[in-house]
Amino acid sequence: MLLTLNATTPVWPTLYKPLAFVASAASSYASLTTELAQILASPSGLPTVTSRFHTTNSTSAQTHSPSFDANVGAQAHSDYRRGVARLHRYFAENSTLYAELTGVDELWKTEITVFMLALLSSRDLTERMTKSVRREVGERLRDDLEDETIQAEVAMVRKQLESLTDCSLEEGSCSKPAGTCCAVKSWK
């Protein structure tokens, strides 16, 4: 996989809360995606997906792209760039969600599209939507997820995202094996 979720278990509840609120308040697919895109494009540090080569090292070559890590070999970056270029081409030619995103550079637009597709197809978020919005999201996702490579990328990010939200956070209890859940109490 090219991309990975850029969030950690301890901070996920705080970051996820505004996204979950938007999902429960949205009256249409358009309002949902517009609000989510505004939140994700803000400089607040909300998670998107990032290259699997991303680093927190401040000496990273951030001028090349937000996901470029100078410590990884040239072949890995070349493979990554080709893979992301393929995602970008597919989204540019086929994705209505990608076309609707504005105000971000092409790499971030590609990463945000993958994140939003994973988010919009996640169990917790879809359960928060009204039936009509859920139905509209399902119809739109079918079109954006026709390609097997896109499906695989989105599925991996959705799996990571759902692993962060699957915890039953009331009173710190968790339905997952020990050590795999967040230690935050109630954030819903």
Stockholm file with secondary structure:
# STOCKHOLM 1.0

chainA/1-188         MLLTLNATTPVWPTLYKPLAFVASAASSYASLTTELAQILASPSGLPTVTSRFHTTNSTSAQTHSPSFDANVGAQAHSDYRRGVARLHRYFAENSTLYAELTGVDELWKTEITVFMLALLSSRDLTERMTKSVRREVGERLRDDLEDETIQAEVAMVRKQLESLTDCSLEEGSCSKPAGTCCAVKSWK
#=GR chainA/1-188 SS CCEEECCCTTTHHHHHHHHHHHHHHCSSHHHHHHHHHHHHHSTTCCCCEEETTCCCCTTSCTTTCTTCCTTSCHHHHHHHHHHHHHHHHHHHHHCHHHHHCCSSCHHHHHHHHHHHHHHHTSHHHHHHSCHHHHHHHHHHHHHHTCSHHHHHHHHHHHHHHHHHHCSCCGGGCCSSCTTSSCCCCCCC
#=GC SS_cons         CCEEECCCTTTHHHHHHHHHHHHHHCSSHHHHHHHHHHHHHSTTCCCCEEETTCCCCTTSCTTTCTTCCTTSCHHHHHHHHHHHHHHHHHHHHHCHHHHHCCSSCHHHHHHHHHHHHHHHTSHHHHHHSCHHHHHHHHHHHHHHTCSHHHHHHHHHHHHHHHHHHCSCCGGGCCSSCTTSSCCCCCCC
//
